[in-house]
Amino acid sequence: MRELVEFLARSLVDRPDRVEVREVPVDGIVRIEIRVAEEDVGKIIGRQGRVINAIRLLAKAGAARREQRVAVEVMESGRT
């Protein structure tokens, strides 16, 4: 699942070298954290959150096949 989210995120941003995706297990849920450059946060979120919602939908579909629960979050990288 991490690989799918990472592929989608790198495809959407201007700075794919700054994309970091981590899977963090939290209380039976796999939290996927997407970290991107500050100027790319809007591209990952999209207008009215449509892009991030589509990414979440794909991640949840993949997780359902494995009988897992997943949450996807976008964060600013913090590096300059």
C-alpha positions, 0 to 999 in steps of 0.5 A: 500500500505504501508503494501505491501511495508513494507512486501516486504522490510522486506523480502529482508533485513538482518535487518528487525527490522530496516525497516521503511515505511512511507506514505507522501502525497505530491501534490496529490501523495502518497510518500512511504519512505523506510528507511533501515539500511545502509548495506541493501540499496543495497539489496532494490535497487538491481542490476541495480535497478531491485528490487526497480523498481519491488517494485515501479511497485507493488506499482503503480499497487495497487495505480492504483486500488485506482486511486492514484499516488504513488512514492517510495523512499529508504533512509538510516535509519541513526541509528546505 
